[in-house]
Amino acid sequence: MSTKNDINSSISTLVSFISENTCRNLATANSELSLNMDDDTLRRVLSVVEGSISDSFSLGYTEIESVLKKHNI
């Protein structure tokens, strides 16, 4: 696997971890801290969070591509 592919894979894994951990933390906070979201509301909130993280990754990745290109990676 090339360096660029390794970097892309690592970044994708990191973003997935961020999304999963954030959603898990929200679900835990909802049950332990009594945020009072019913299951349907929690699912909708988690969907928005996951979508926002995914969109941010897609929009922000151009900066990473610019750096990789600058360094011939």
FENTA-V54507 format. One record per residue. N is the residue number from 1. RES is the residue in one letter. PHI is phi in whole degrees, -180 to 180 (* if undefined). Layout:
BEGIN
N&RES&PHI, N&RES&PHI
END
This chain:
BEGIN
1&M&*, 2&S&-76, 3&T&-58, 4&K&-61, 5&N&-64, 6&D&-61, 7&I&-64, 8&N&-59, 9&S&-63, 10&S&-64, 11&I&-65, 12&S&-62, 13&T&-63, 14&L&-62, 15&V&-65, 16&S&-62, 17&F&-62, 18&I&-59, 19&S&-63, 20&E&-63, 21&N&-68, 22&T&-62, 23&C&-65, 24&R&-63, 25&N&-64, 26&L&-65, 27&A&-64, 28&T&-65, 29&A&-62, 30&N&-62, 31&S&-83, 32&E&-87, 33&L&-105, 34&S&52, 35&L&-73, 36&N&65, 37&M&-94, 38&D&-74, 39&D&-58, 40&D&-65, 41&T&-64, 42&L&-60, 43&R&-59, 44&R&-67, 45&V&-63, 46&L&-63, 47&S&-64, 48&V&-65, 49&V&-62, 50&E&-60, 51&G&-65, 52&S&-65, 53&I&-65, 54&S&-63, 55&D&-62, 56&S&-63, 57&F&-61, 58&S&-62, 59&L&-71, 60&G&-83, 61&Y&-66, 62&T&-60, 63&E&-65, 64&I&-65, 65&E&-60, 66&S&-63, 67&V&-67, 68&L&-62, 69&K&-66, 70&K&-58, 71&H&-99, 72&N&55, 73&I&-105
END
